[in-house]
Amino acid sequence: MATQPSDPDHVTERCGACGGETTHDVRVEIRTESQKEENAEFSREPYRITTCNECGAENATRMNNA
Ligand SMILES: [Zn+2]
């Protein structure tokens, strides 16, 4: 339980919902995009989910945009 100077699970970003530079909780979520079983293993995309600590708005950004 080392205390880290900067918490990697929290970032300060601009929130589109409340319009301020706010602290966000960050997590990564695997979301399945396709219902087709044959493609299931290729369709699970990691999303970076940020939750604004001010207004609670969630924003999901797909991580592999390439
Ligand atoms: Zn906000």
N, CA, C, O and the ligand as a Tripos MOL2 file, in Angstrom:
@<TRIPOS>MOLECULE
protein
  265   263    67     0     0
PROTEIN
NO_CHARGES

@<TRIPOS>ATOM
      1 N           0.7860   -1.1690    0.0000 N.3       1 MET1
      2 CA          0.0000    0.0000    0.0000 C.3       1 MET1
      3 C           0.8490    1.2620    0.0000 C.2       1 MET1
      4 O           0.7040    2.1450    0.8450 O.2       1 MET1
      5 N           1.7190    1.3070   -0.9620 N.am      2 ALA2
      6 CA          2.5440    2.4960   -1.1050 C.3       2 ALA2
      7 C           1.6880    3.6620   -1.5760 C.2       2 ALA2
      8 O           0.7810    3.5120   -2.3950 O.2       2 ALA2
      9 N           2.0000    4.7870   -1.0470 N.am      3 THR3
     10 CA          1.2940    5.9770   -1.4840 C.3       3 THR3
     11 C           2.0510    6.6160   -2.6290 C.2       3 THR3
     12 O           3.2130    6.9990   -2.4920 O.2       3 THR3
     13 N           1.3790    6.7230   -3.7520 N.am      4 GLN4
     14 CA          2.0350    7.2820   -4.9230 C.3       4 GLN4
     15 C           1.7160    8.7720   -5.0330 C.2       4 GLN4
     16 O           0.6120    9.2100   -4.7110 O.2       4 GLN4
     17 N           2.6920    9.5310   -5.4880 N.am      5 PRO5
     18 CA          2.4850   10.9810   -5.5790 C.3       5 PRO5
     19 C           1.3720   11.3550   -6.5440 C.2       5 PRO5
     20 O           0.6260   12.3030   -6.3000 O.2       5 PRO5
     21 N           1.2610   10.6210   -7.6300 N.am      6 SER6
     22 CA          0.1560   10.9010   -8.5260 C.3       6 SER6
     23 C          -0.6330    9.6170   -8.7490 C.2       6 SER6
     24 O          -0.0740    8.5900   -9.1340 O.2       6 SER6
     25 N          -1.8920    9.6860   -8.5130 N.am      7 ASP7
     26 CA         -2.7410    8.5160   -8.6250 C.3       7 ASP7
     27 C          -3.0410    8.2470  -10.0900 C.2       7 ASP7
     28 O          -3.6850    9.0660  -10.7460 O.2       7 ASP7
     29 N          -2.5920    7.1280  -10.6110 N.am      8 PRO8
     30 CA         -2.7910    6.8610  -12.0410 C.3       8 PRO8
     31 C          -4.2480    6.6330  -12.4130 C.2       8 PRO8
     32 O          -4.6090    6.6730  -13.5890 O.2       8 PRO8
     33 N          -5.0770    6.3960  -11.4150 N.am      9 ASP9
     34 CA         -6.4860    6.1560  -11.7060 C.3       9 ASP9
     35 C          -7.3100    7.4330  -11.7290 C.2       9 ASP9
     36 O          -8.5220    7.4090  -11.9460 O.2       9 ASP9
     37 N          -6.6290    8.5400  -11.5000 N.am     10 HIS10
     38 CA         -7.3360    9.8090  -11.5220 C.3      10 HIS10
     39 C          -6.5830   10.7790  -12.4160 C.2      10 HIS10
     40 O          -5.3660   10.9220  -12.3060 O.2      10 HIS10
     41 N          -7.2890   11.4220  -13.2730 N.am     11 VAL11
     42 CA         -6.6670   12.3940  -14.1550 C.3      11 VAL11
     43 C          -7.4820   13.6770  -14.1250 C.2      11 VAL11
     44 O          -8.6790   13.6730  -13.8380 O.2      11 VAL11
     45 N          -6.8090   14.7620  -14.4260 N.am     12 THR12
     46 CA         -7.5130   16.0240  -14.5760 C.3      12 THR12
     47 C          -7.6980   16.2920  -16.0580 C.2      12 THR12
     48 O          -6.7360   16.4210  -16.8140 O.2      12 THR12
     49 N          -8.9440   16.3730  -16.4440 N.am     13 GLU13
     50 CA         -9.2690   16.5800  -17.8530 C.3      13 GLU13
     51 C         -10.4090   17.5710  -17.9490 C.2      13 GLU13
     52 O         -11.1000   17.8660  -16.9730 O.2      13 GLU13
     53 N         -10.5780   18.0710  -19.1530 N.am     14 ARG14
     54 CA        -11.7250   18.9180  -19.4010 C.3      14 ARG14
     55 C         -12.9560   18.0320  -19.5290 C.2      14 ARG14
     56 O         -12.9550   17.0410  -20.2600 O.2      14 ARG14
     57 N         -13.9910   18.4020  -18.8130 N.am     15 CYS15
     58 CA        -15.2350   17.6510  -18.8760 C.3      15 CYS15
     59 C         -16.1910   18.3170  -19.8550 C.2      15 CYS15
     60 O         -16.5020   19.5010  -19.7250 O.2      15 CYS15
     61 N         -16.6510   17.5520  -20.8330 N.am     16 GLY16
     62 CA        -17.5660   18.1010  -21.8170 C.3      16 GLY16
     63 C         -18.9290   18.4070  -21.2430 C.2      16 GLY16
     64 O         -19.6670   19.2290  -21.7870 O.2      16 GLY16
     65 N         -19.2690   17.7500  -20.1450 N.am     17 ALA17
     66 CA        -20.6010   17.9270  -19.5750 C.3      17 ALA17
     67 C         -20.7020   19.1960  -18.7290 C.2      17 ALA17
     68 O         -21.6430   19.9750  -18.8840 O.2      17 ALA17
     69 N         -19.7340   19.4020  -17.8370 N.am     18 CYS18
     70 CA        -19.8060   20.5830  -16.9680 C.3      18 CYS18
     71 C         -18.8280   21.6620  -17.4080 C.2      18 CYS18
     72 O         -18.8400   22.7730  -16.8790 O.2      18 CYS18
     73 N         -17.9670   21.3270  -18.3920 N.am     19 GLY19
     74 CA        -17.1570   22.3430  -19.0330 C.3      19 GLY19
     75 C         -15.9460   22.8010  -18.2610 C.2      19 GLY19
     76 O         -15.3190   23.7900  -18.6400 O.2      19 GLY19
     77 N         -15.5970   22.1190  -17.1950 N.am     20 GLY20
     78 CA        -14.4610   22.5440  -16.4000 C.3      20 GLY20
     79 C         -13.3240   21.5530  -16.4530 C.2      20 GLY20
     80 O         -13.4830   20.4310  -16.9330 O.2      20 GLY20
     81 N         -12.1640   21.9750  -15.9510 N.am     21 GLU21
     82 CA        -11.0540   21.0560  -15.7630 C.3      21 GLU21
     83 C         -11.2860   20.3760  -14.4350 C.2      21 GLU21
     84 O         -11.1070   20.9760  -13.3760 O.2      21 GLU21
     85 N         -11.6810   19.1320  -14.4970 N.am     22 THR22
     86 CA        -12.0850   18.4410  -13.2850 C.3      22 THR22
     87 C         -11.3260   17.1300  -13.1350 C.2      22 THR22
     88 O         -10.7410   16.6150  -14.0870 O.2      22 THR22
     89 N         -11.3520   16.6160  -11.9350 N.am     23 THR23
     90 CA        -10.7550   15.3080  -11.6850 C.3      23 THR23
     91 C         -11.7000   14.2270  -12.1650 C.2      23 THR23
     92 O         -12.9030   14.2630  -11.9080 O.2      23 THR23
     93 N         -11.1330   13.2730  -12.8630 N.am     24 HIS24
     94 CA        -11.9210   12.1490  -13.3590 C.3      24 HIS24
     95 C         -11.3570   10.8390  -12.8230 C.2      24 HIS24
     96 O         -10.1420   10.6600  -12.7320 O.2      24 HIS24
     97 N         -12.2490    9.9370  -12.4740 N.am     25 ASP25
     98 CA        -11.8440    8.5540  -12.2590 C.3      25 ASP25
     99 C         -11.6650    7.9060  -13.6150 C.2      25 ASP25
    100 O         -12.4500    8.1470  -14.5330 O.2      25 ASP25
    101 N         -10.6400    7.0870  -13.7460 N.am     26 VAL26
    102 CA        -10.3890    6.4180  -15.0120 C.3      26 VAL26
    103 C         -10.3990    4.9170  -14.8010 C.2      26 VAL26
    104 O          -9.8030    4.4020  -13.8550 O.2      26 VAL26
    105 N         -11.0740    4.2350  -15.6830 N.am     27 ARG27
    106 CA        -10.9900    2.7800  -15.6770 C.3      27 ARG27
    107 C         -11.0230    2.2930  -17.1110 C.2      27 ARG27
    108 O         -11.4370    3.0100  -18.0220 O.2      27 ARG27
    109 N         -10.5810    1.0650  -17.2920 N.am     28 VAL28
    110 CA        -10.6250    0.4590  -18.6160 C.3      28 VAL28
    111 C         -11.6500   -0.6550  -18.5910 C.2      28 VAL28
    112 O         -11.6680   -1.4960  -17.6920 O.2      28 VAL28
    113 N         -12.4870   -0.6390  -19.5860 N.am     29 GLU29
    114 CA        -13.5550   -1.6080  -19.6570 C.3      29 GLU29
    115 C         -13.4880   -2.2890  -21.0200 C.2      29 GLU29
    116 O         -13.2840   -1.6330  -22.0410 O.2      29 GLU29
    117 N         -13.6610   -3.6010  -21.0260 N.am     30 ILE30
    118 CA        -13.7140   -4.3240  -22.3000 C.3      30 ILE30
    119 C         -15.1730   -4.4380  -22.6990 C.2      30 ILE30
    120 O         -15.9840   -5.0330  -21.9890 O.2      30 ILE30
    121 N         -15.4840   -3.8730  -23.8170 N.am     31 ARG31
    122 CA        -16.8560   -3.9220  -24.3000 C.3      31 ARG31
    123 C         -16.9140   -4.7400  -25.5800 C.2      31 ARG31
    124 O         -16.0860   -4.5850  -26.4770 O.2      31 ARG31
    125 N         -17.8870   -5.5910  -25.6420 N.am     32 THR32
    126 CA        -18.0700   -6.4000  -26.8400 C.3      32 THR32
    127 C         -18.9560   -5.6450  -27.8150 C.2      32 THR32
    128 O         -20.0670   -5.2290  -27.4860 O.2      32 THR32
    129 N         -18.4370   -5.4810  -29.0110 N.am     33 GLU33
    130 CA        -19.1520   -4.6700  -29.9890 C.3      33 GLU33
    131 C         -20.0160   -5.4920  -30.9180 C.2      33 GLU33
    132 O         -21.0130   -4.9950  -31.4400 O.2      33 GLU33
    133 N         -19.6540   -6.7240  -31.1280 N.am     34 SER34
    134 CA        -20.3830   -7.5470  -32.0680 C.3      34 SER34
    135 C         -21.1420   -8.6430  -31.3450 C.2      34 SER34
    136 O         -20.6820   -9.1670  -30.3310 O.2      34 SER34
    137 N         -22.2890   -8.9820  -31.8660 N.am     35 GLN35
    138 CA        -23.0670  -10.0770  -31.3040 C.3      35 GLN35
    139 C         -22.7010  -11.4020  -31.9470 C.2      35 GLN35
    140 O         -23.1460  -12.4570  -31.4940 O.2      35 GLN35
    141 N         -21.9020  -11.3570  -32.9880 N.am     36 LYS36
    142 CA        -21.5490  -12.5760  -33.7020 C.3      36 LYS36
    143 C         -20.5200  -13.3720  -32.9160 C.2      36 LYS36
    144 O         -19.4440  -12.8660  -32.5950 O.2      36 LYS36
    145 N         -20.8490  -14.6010  -32.6120 N.am     37 GLU37
    146 CA        -19.9420  -15.4180  -31.8160 C.3      37 GLU37
    147 C         -18.6220  -15.6540  -32.5240 C.2      37 GLU37
    148 O         -17.5670  -15.6730  -31.8900 O.2      37 GLU37
    149 N         -18.6780  -15.8330  -33.8270 N.am     38 GLU38
    150 CA        -17.4520  -16.1470  -34.5590 C.3      38 GLU38
    151 C         -16.4310  -15.0230  -34.4890 C.2      38 GLU38
    152 O         -15.2280  -15.2570  -34.6060 O.2      38 GLU38
    153 N         -16.9130  -13.8140  -34.3000 N.am     39 ASN39
    154 CA        -16.0060  -12.6730  -34.2430 C.3      39 ASN39
    155 C         -15.7690  -12.1760  -32.8210 C.2      39 ASN39
    156 O         -15.1330  -11.1450  -32.6050 O.2      39 ASN39
    157 N         -16.2860  -12.9210  -31.8700 N.am     40 ALA40
    158 CA        -16.2840  -12.4110  -30.4990 C.3      40 ALA40
    159 C         -14.8950  -12.0170  -30.0180 C.2      40 ALA40
    160 O         -14.7190  -10.9760  -29.3830 O.2      40 ALA40
    161 N         -13.9180  -12.8490  -30.3220 N.am     41 GLU41
    162 CA        -12.6060  -12.5410  -29.7740 C.3      41 GLU41
    163 C         -11.9630  -11.3300  -30.4390 C.2      41 GLU41
    164 O         -11.0050  -10.7600  -29.9170 O.2      41 GLU41
    165 N         -12.4930  -10.9460  -31.5820 N.am     42 PHE42
    166 CA        -11.9440   -9.7720  -32.2580 C.3      42 PHE42
    167 C         -12.7540   -8.5140  -31.9800 C.2      42 PHE42
    168 O         -12.3500   -7.4070  -32.3330 O.2      42 PHE42
    169 N         -13.8770   -8.6990  -31.3580 N.am     43 SER43
    170 CA        -14.7760   -7.5640  -31.2220 C.3      43 SER43
    171 C         -14.8150   -6.9970  -29.8160 C.2      43 SER43
    172 O         -15.6040   -6.0980  -29.5240 O.2      43 SER43
    173 N         -13.9820   -7.5110  -28.9620 N.am     44 ARG44
    174 CA        -13.9160   -6.9470  -27.6140 C.3      44 ARG44
    175 C         -12.9210   -5.8010  -27.6280 C.2      44 ARG44
    176 O         -11.7160   -6.0050  -27.7780 O.2      44 ARG44
    177 N         -13.4240   -4.6390  -27.4760 N.am     45 GLU45
    178 CA        -12.5720   -3.4720  -27.5870 C.3      45 GLU45
    179 C         -12.3820   -2.8320  -26.2220 C.2      45 GLU45
    180 O         -13.3410   -2.6560  -25.4700 O.2      45 GLU45
    181 N         -11.1460   -2.4880  -25.9080 N.am     46 PRO46
    182 CA        -10.9120   -1.7950  -24.6500 C.3      46 PRO46
    183 C         -11.3510   -0.3350  -24.7520 C.2      46 PRO46
    184 O         -10.9880    0.3830  -25.6840 O.2      46 PRO46
    185 N         -12.1220    0.0680  -23.7870 N.am     47 TYR47
    186 CA        -12.5390    1.4580  -23.7120 C.3      47 TYR47
    187 C         -11.9730    2.0820  -22.4530 C.2      47 TYR47
    188 O         -11.8870    1.4540  -21.3980 O.2      47 TYR47
    189 N         -11.6000    3.3050  -22.5960 N.am     48 ARG48
    190 CA        -11.1530    4.0800  -21.4440 C.3      48 ARG48
    191 C         -12.3490    4.8910  -20.9790 C.2      48 ARG48
    192 O         -12.8590    5.7530  -21.6950 O.2      48 ARG48
    193 N         -12.7790    4.5960  -19.7720 N.am     49 ILE49
    194 CA        -13.9620    5.2430  -19.2300 C.3      49 ILE49
    195 C         -13.5270    6.2780  -18.2020 C.2      49 ILE49
    196 O         -12.8480    5.9520  -17.2280 O.2      49 ILE49
    197 N         -13.9170    7.5040  -18.4220 N.am     50 THR50
    198 CA        -13.6350    8.5290  -17.4360 C.3      50 THR50
    199 C         -14.9450    8.9960  -16.8230 C.2      50 THR50
    200 O         -15.9450    9.1800  -17.5170 O.2      50 THR50
    201 N         -14.9200    9.1830  -15.5160 N.am     51 THR51
    202 CA        -16.1000    9.6610  -14.8120 C.3      51 THR51
    203 C         -15.7500   10.9550  -14.1030 C.2      51 THR51
    204 O         -14.8570   10.9910  -13.2560 O.2      51 THR51
    205 N         -16.4450   11.9960  -14.4490 N.am     52 CYS52
    206 CA        -16.2010   13.3060  -13.8540 C.3      52 CYS52
    207 C         -16.6010   13.2930  -12.3800 C.2      52 CYS52
    208 O         -17.7120   12.9000  -12.0260 O.2      52 CYS52
    209 N         -15.6890   13.7230  -11.5440 N.am     53 ASN53
    210 CA        -15.9950   13.7480  -10.1150 C.3      53 ASN53
    211 C         -16.8490   14.9380   -9.7230 C.2      53 ASN53
    212 O         -17.3520   15.0000   -8.6010 O.2      53 ASN53
    213 N         -17.0170   15.8720  -10.6280 N.am     54 GLU54
    214 CA        -17.8380   17.0340  -10.3320 C.3      54 GLU54
    215 C         -19.3060   16.7830  -10.6640 C.2      54 GLU54
    216 O         -20.1930   17.0250   -9.8450 O.2      54 GLU54
    217 N         -19.5450   16.2960  -11.8710 N.am     55 CYS55
    218 CA        -20.9320   16.1420  -12.3100 C.3      55 CYS55
    219 C         -21.3300   14.6900  -12.5570 C.2      55 CYS55
    220 O         -22.5040   14.3980  -12.7830 O.2      55 CYS55
    221 N         -20.3540   13.7760  -12.5150 N.am     56 GLY56
    222 CA        -20.6730   12.3630  -12.6550 C.3      56 GLY56
    223 C         -20.8340   11.8850  -14.0810 C.2      56 GLY56
    224 O         -21.2060   10.7330  -14.3040 O.2      56 GLY56
    225 N         -20.5660   12.7360  -15.0450 N.am     57 ALA57
    226 CA        -20.7090   12.3440  -16.4400 C.3      57 ALA57
    227 C         -19.6530   11.3100  -16.8090 C.2      57 ALA57
    228 O         -18.4910   11.4240  -16.4210 O.2      57 ALA57
    229 N         -20.0710   10.3130  -17.5530 N.am     58 GLU58
    230 CA        -19.1490    9.3020  -18.0420 C.3      58 GLU58
    231 C         -18.8320    9.5460  -19.5030 C.2      58 GLU58
    232 O         -19.6940    9.9280  -20.2940 O.2      58 GLU58
    233 N         -17.5620    9.3150  -19.8420 N.am     59 ASN59
    234 CA        -17.1660    9.4300  -21.2320 C.3      59 ASN59
    235 C         -16.3440    8.2040  -21.5910 C.2      59 ASN59
    236 O         -15.3500    7.9010  -20.9320 O.2      59 ASN59
    237 N         -16.7550    7.5070  -22.6260 N.am     60 ALA60
    238 CA        -16.0500    6.2970  -23.0550 C.3      60 ALA60
    239 C         -15.2910    6.5830  -24.3310 C.2      60 ALA60
    240 O         -15.8600    7.0720  -25.3070 O.2      60 ALA60
    241 N         -14.0060    6.2770  -24.3220 N.am     61 THR61
    242 CA        -13.1780    6.4740  -25.4970 C.3      61 THR61
    243 C         -12.5460    5.1420  -25.8750 C.2      61 THR61
    244 O         -11.8700    4.5090  -25.0650 O.2      61 THR61
    245 N         -12.7730    4.7310  -27.0990 N.am     62 ARG62
    246 CA        -12.1470    3.5130  -27.5620 C.3      62 ARG62
    247 C         -10.6440    3.7020  -27.6370 C.2      62 ARG62
    248 O         -10.1620    4.7200  -28.1330 O.2      62 ARG62
    249 N          -9.9000    2.7140  -27.1390 N.am     63 MET63
    250 CA         -8.4750    2.9130  -26.9910 C.3      63 MET63
    251 C          -7.6850    2.6040  -28.2490 C.2      63 MET63
    252 O          -6.6570    3.2320  -28.5010 O.2      63 MET63
    253 N          -8.1420    1.6560  -29.0350 N.am     64 ASN64
    254 CA         -7.4020    1.3520  -30.2590 C.3      64 ASN64
    255 C          -8.1450    1.9220  -31.4710 C.2      64 ASN64
    256 O          -8.9510    1.2500  -32.1150 O.2      64 ASN64
    257 N          -7.8460    3.1450  -31.7430 N.am     65 ASN65
    258 CA         -8.5250    3.8380  -32.8270 C.3      65 ASN65
    259 C          -7.8700    3.5770  -34.1790 C.2      65 ASN65
    260 O          -8.3680    4.0130  -35.2170 O.2      65 ASN65
    261 N          -6.7710    2.8760  -34.1550 N.am     66 ALA66
    262 CA         -5.9970    2.7150  -35.3720 C.3      66 ALA66
    263 C          -6.7910    2.0130  -36.4680 C.2      66 ALA66
    264 O          -6.2740    1.8000  -37.5650 O.2      66 ALA66
    265 ZN        -18.2380   17.2100  -15.2950 Zn       67 ZN67
@<TRIPOS>BOND
     1     1     2 1
     2     2     3 1
     3     3     4 2
     4     3     5 am
     5     5     6 1
     6     6     7 1
     7     7     8 2
     8     7     9 am
     9     9    10 1
    10    10    11 1
    11    11    12 2
    12    11    13 am
    13    13    14 1
    14    14    15 1
    15    15    16 2
    16    15    17 am
    17    17    18 1
    18    18    19 1
    19    19    20 2
    20    19    21 am
    21    21    22 1
    22    22    23 1
    23    23    24 2
    24    23    25 am
    25    25    26 1
    26    26    27 1
    27    27    28 2
    28    27    29 am
    29    29    30 1
    30    30    31 1
    31    31    32 2
    32    31    33 am
    33    33    34 1
    34    34    35 1
    35    35    36 2
    36    35    37 am
    37    37    38 1
    38    38    39 1
    39    39    40 2
    40    39    41 am
    41    41    42 1
    42    42    43 1
    43    43    44 2
    44    43    45 am
    45    45    46 1
    46    46    47 1
    47    47    48 2
    48    47    49 am
    49    49    50 1
    50    50    51 1
    51    51    52 2
    52    51    53 am
    53    53    54 1
    54    54    55 1
    55    55    56 2
    56    55    57 am
    57    57    58 1
    58    58    59 1
    59    59    60 2
    60    59    61 am
    61    61    62 1
    62    62    63 1
    63    63    64 2
    64    63    65 am
    65    65    66 1
    66    66    67 1
    67    67    68 2
    68    67    69 am
    69    69    70 1
    70    70    71 1
    71    71    72 2
    72    71    73 am
    73    73    74 1
    74    74    75 1
    75    75    76 2
    76    75    77 am
    77    77    78 1
    78    78    79 1
    79    79    80 2
    80    79    81 am
    81    81    82 1
    82    82    83 1
    83    83    84 2
    84    83    85 am
    85    85    86 1
    86    86    87 1
    87    87    88 2
    88    87    89 am
    89    89    90 1
    90    90    91 1
    91    91    92 2
    92    91    93 am
    93    93    94 1
    94    94    95 1
    95    95    96 2
    96    95    97 am
    97    97    98 1
    98    98    99 1
    99    99   100 2
   100    99   101 am
   101   101   102 1
   102   102   103 1
   103   103   104 2
   104   103   105 am
   105   105   106 1
   106   106   107 1
   107   107   108 2
   108   107   109 am
   109   109   110 1
   110   110   111 1
   111   111   112 2
   112   111   113 am
   113   113   114 1
   114   114   115 1
   115   115   116 2
   116   115   117 am
   117   117   118 1
   118   118   119 1
   119   119   120 2
   120   119   121 am
   121   121   122 1
   122   122   123 1
   123   123   124 2
   124   123   125 am
   125   125   126 1
   126   126   127 1
   127   127   128 2
   128   127   129 am
   129   129   130 1
   130   130   131 1
   131   131   132 2
   132   131   133 am
   133   133   134 1
   134   134   135 1
   135   135   136 2
   136   135   137 am
   137   137   138 1
   138   138   139 1
   139   139   140 2
   140   139   141 am
   141   141   142 1
   142   142   143 1
   143   143   144 2
   144   143   145 am
   145   145   146 1
   146   146   147 1
   147   147   148 2
   148   147   149 am
   149   149   150 1
   150   150   151 1
   151   151   152 2
   152   151   153 am
   153   153   154 1
   154   154   155 1
   155   155   156 2
   156   155   157 am
   157   157   158 1
   158   158   159 1
   159   159   160 2
   160   159   161 am
   161   161   162 1
   162   162   163 1
   163   163   164 2
   164   163   165 am
   165   165   166 1
   166   166   167 1
   167   167   168 2
   168   167   169 am
   169   169   170 1
   170   170   171 1
   171   171   172 2
   172   171   173 am
   173   173   174 1
   174   174   175 1
   175   175   176 2
   176   175   177 am
   177   177   178 1
   178   178   179 1
   179   179   180 2
   180   179   181 am
   181   181   182 1
   182   182   183 1
   183   183   184 2
   184   183   185 am
   185   185   186 1
   186   186   187 1
   187   187   188 2
   188   187   189 am
   189   189   190 1
   190   190   191 1
   191   191   192 2
   192   191   193 am
   193   193   194 1
   194   194   195 1
   195   195   196 2
   196   195   197 am
   197   197   198 1
   198   198   199 1
   199   199   200 2
   200   199   201 am
   201   201   202 1
   202   202   203 1
   203   203   204 2
   204   203   205 am
   205   205   206 1
   206   206   207 1
   207   207   208 2
   208   207   209 am
   209   209   210 1
   210   210   211 1
   211   211   212 2
   212   211   213 am
   213   213   214 1
   214   214   215 1
   215   215   216 2
   216   215   217 am
   217   217   218 1
   218   218   219 1
   219   219   220 2
   220   219   221 am
   221   221   222 1
   222   222   223 1
   223   223   224 2
   224   223   225 am
   225   225   226 1
   226   226   227 1
   227   227   228 2
   228   227   229 am
   229   229   230 1
   230   230   231 1
   231   231   232 2
   232   231   233 am
   233   233   234 1
   234   234   235 1
   235   235   236 2
   236   235   237 am
   237   237   238 1
   238   238   239 1
   239   239   240 2
   240   239   241 am
   241   241   242 1
   242   242   243 1
   243   243   244 2
   244   243   245 am
   245   245   246 1
   246   246   247 1
   247   247   248 2
   248   247   249 am
   249   249   250 1
   250   250   251 1
   251   251   252 2
   252   251   253 am
   253   253   254 1
   254   254   255 1
   255   255   256 2
   256   255   257 am
   257   257   258 1
   258   258   259 1
   259   259   260 2
   260   259   261 am
   261   261   262 1
   262   262   263 1
   263   263   264 2
@<TRIPOS>SUBSTRUCTURE
     1 MET1         2 RESIDUE 1 A MET
     2 ALA2         6 RESIDUE 1 A ALA
     3 THR3        10 RESIDUE 1 A THR
     4 GLN4        14 RESIDUE 1 A GLN
     5 PRO5        18 RESIDUE 1 A PRO
     6 SER6        22 RESIDUE 1 A SER
     7 ASP7        26 RESIDUE 1 A ASP
     8 PRO8        30 RESIDUE 1 A PRO
     9 ASP9        34 RESIDUE 1 A ASP
    10 HIS10       38 RESIDUE 1 A HIS
    11 VAL11       42 RESIDUE 1 A VAL
    12 THR12       46 RESIDUE 1 A THR
    13 GLU13       50 RESIDUE 1 A GLU
    14 ARG14       54 RESIDUE 1 A ARG
    15 CYS15       58 RESIDUE 1 A CYS
    16 GLY16       62 RESIDUE 1 A GLY
    17 ALA17       66 RESIDUE 1 A ALA
    18 CYS18       70 RESIDUE 1 A CYS
    19 GLY19       74 RESIDUE 1 A GLY
    20 GLY20       78 RESIDUE 1 A GLY
    21 GLU21       82 RESIDUE 1 A GLU
    22 THR22       86 RESIDUE 1 A THR
    23 THR23       90 RESIDUE 1 A THR
    24 HIS24       94 RESIDUE 1 A HIS
    25 ASP25       98 RESIDUE 1 A ASP
    26 VAL26      102 RESIDUE 1 A VAL
    27 ARG27      106 RESIDUE 1 A ARG
    28 VAL28      110 RESIDUE 1 A VAL
    29 GLU29      114 RESIDUE 1 A GLU
    30 ILE30      118 RESIDUE 1 A ILE
    31 ARG31      122 RESIDUE 1 A ARG
    32 THR32      126 RESIDUE 1 A THR
    33 GLU33      130 RESIDUE 1 A GLU
    34 SER34      134 RESIDUE 1 A SER
    35 GLN35      138 RESIDUE 1 A GLN
    36 LYS36      142 RESIDUE 1 A LYS
    37 GLU37      146 RESIDUE 1 A GLU
    38 GLU38      150 RESIDUE 1 A GLU
    39 ASN39      154 RESIDUE 1 A ASN
    40 ALA40      158 RESIDUE 1 A ALA
    41 GLU41      162 RESIDUE 1 A GLU
    42 PHE42      166 RESIDUE 1 A PHE
    43 SER43      170 RESIDUE 1 A SER
    44 ARG44      174 RESIDUE 1 A ARG
    45 GLU45      178 RESIDUE 1 A GLU
    46 PRO46      182 RESIDUE 1 A PRO
    47 TYR47      186 RESIDUE 1 A TYR
    48 ARG48      190 RESIDUE 1 A ARG
    49 ILE49      194 RESIDUE 1 A ILE
    50 THR50      198 RESIDUE 1 A THR
    51 THR51      202 RESIDUE 1 A THR
    52 CYS52      206 RESIDUE 1 A CYS
    53 ASN53      210 RESIDUE 1 A ASN
    54 GLU54      214 RESIDUE 1 A GLU
    55 CYS55      218 RESIDUE 1 A CYS
    56 GLY56      222 RESIDUE 1 A GLY
    57 ALA57      226 RESIDUE 1 A ALA
    58 GLU58      230 RESIDUE 1 A GLU
    59 ASN59      234 RESIDUE 1 A ASN
    60 ALA60      238 RESIDUE 1 A ALA
    61 THR61      242 RESIDUE 1 A THR
    62 ARG62      246 RESIDUE 1 A ARG
    63 MET63      250 RESIDUE 1 A MET
    64 ASN64      254 RESIDUE 1 A ASN
    65 ASN65      258 RESIDUE 1 A ASN
    66 ALA66      262 RESIDUE 1 A ALA
    67 ZN67       265 GROUP 0 **** ****
